Amino acid sequence: MAKMNLRNHRTSSTLFSQVENHAEWFVKEGTPQNIANTVWAFATLGVESPKLFSQVEKHAEWLVREGNPLDVANTVWACATLGFESPKLFSQLEKHAERLVKEGNTQNIANTVWACATLGVESPTLFALMEAQTEKLLQNSKAQEICNICYALAISDFGKKNIKLLVDMWNRAVQMNVSSSSKEILCQLAQVEAFMKADRIDLEEPPSELRLRMVSIVKNDNTASRSHTQISEMLTKLGFIHENEVPPFEEWAMGGMLAIDMARQKQKIAIEFDGPSHYLKSVRTGDVTRLENGATKAKRRFLERVGWKVINLNYQDWIDVDHNKSEGILFLKKKLSDAGIKL
């Protein structure tokens, strides 16, 4: 479906709607390959379908047990791309990790660990088993696959535990032809290097051409939201003098990547306003939950390891108070107080 040139938007919308309406029958009667290809199409086109994905979660044990590594990789990739929390599915993934790593190719494995990292799912068995397959992973691998593995190791906090795998993957990544590297690859490499620096691990210096491209691609293009601006103004009124979009290090060449929303640099106090994109969606309803995704967890961990005190503000809490200025100020004052910050 996703590979078709869908010129008739109304027809394609009807098709996806019908699959969603008949999700229970479709998953029950389909094969793991049918289901994997379908959820991949939904995710590729950005079509959210909680009924379909809730059925995938319901039948997770069967899907992972009977599915081949490609089927499983496409299914978990789809969940991660749409941001659906799927605890049962990923629990089964960890249970069958040995088979999936042994039988899967580099692309299957790379997409699978990327999904775990994106959703913030801890999969220690999966990552540990990968290290024994390093030689296979390096053979006939593409740049995106290698970078996905590097990124997954760093974001999931398994880089230090699986240092040989990470170093081998990193060394291969920076030796590849970067002339056509996508923005995604360059951002992934920049983040891997930063996270490993926080763990006091020095990776091989990228070639000068790659370094220049990494720096150029992550220039500060962050735009503050209305809520961010509101919060910043209220913090100033409270006496919390700060700056916006602050780099995590004094010497930081990576522009807006990992920039702190609001920070008091001298005391190293960081305030992060986390909007909907920082949280997972319920696989049953499609509603945004309070479960943080992998990138949000990783950024807080990174900032704390380089010496910052981090305060995360959930947008769902802010919605309850932003209509009332006095309530907003009281909310922020309590958040600062709870973190031990005196005004």
Steps between C-alpha positions, in 0.01 A plus 500: 500500500770750599697431181205583278454841344182579691352769280148453626526615860136421573542138384818448701341652811204266462733203467691582819174574681361160405813320619472688830131416535565131435827483695397214727405276205804605298756414768323180600482369143822644360854365501790674679619620158157641405479685828861625491461637147174671593622672816816601310279669240297680767816626670674599177203718405457629857152351541423445868285195561465409868251219434740325264802546726306395810423173322869463417575546869230248594647234269864594563605158628383326182630769264854492639511123544380426145641804322838503331756773588377724217137474610589578861731787401232662282240463774707654781629769262141598425414522870802718566445724198147579617606518867276222634602350834479124454633326812381150412643514149842614617501250785455224243773656290744472790386142565575395140809721461745212442313370196433844357864608525637169373265474202451868419711708264655836585196696384260289709714537811569870446130582460414290805748665736411843359137430598604402854707816537231727354236375745743486793459124542779327691612184319827387662488149354450629147792743523730248669434240229584751229861526615563135411371576150721802437673348196166415338364846572797664331478289184313655207356765730366836389577830669146544637503153657837553670394844626169363629691245708742764634209729584303223669796402719556860611134598552421178689806545726659175383801661333728469801379147579555389140800719427668270248186485287453876520863577410498258206173645370618860550832438325319351201247785495758780491700321230206482261443739212324803651439694180137389489438449874150603601422751772376210713835319478699813582280584800523142625881506486514836677277372780696176538823697538341732757350220709827308503685817601266521800613145587864612461552279197697657216406361162711522187502854360287522185677606179501877445235486225263302721567729797414807293177341379403395854553855626314663210195273524426563868509879507259657744159507334294448814186712525346563841134405535238731650505298822879513515490878465231527769696287742820692437327831574347365823833358616655843452224658708570245772861612506638196321730682259589275211579469132314311227636233265825451688768255378584219747877572492692826502686391189226356281518496122172319440262794492149427626549126541425406863454867587336564837164681483566729798817499705689681773849423384702597807305265729446249216123485547311381192125529443352297217146559374386169353222513243298208357788376283693406816246236607367168376145440385266241645479195274135461604369853447766694313501763776829649617613342827744619767759242395812671366649382174861392457638834381350687799642250749838511327525879497426526873754226573756676280449839669523349847824320413663824391400670824158660446208488742203432271137598555255358246166676452227282351278691258196314639558660839551840339169478311322489836651830614602708197158667478559654843815706548504476880452121488780473245738694723408286802553184294849613391590614850411157638699324228807706589447447871459123457835499319664680793537832318457810714387823339 
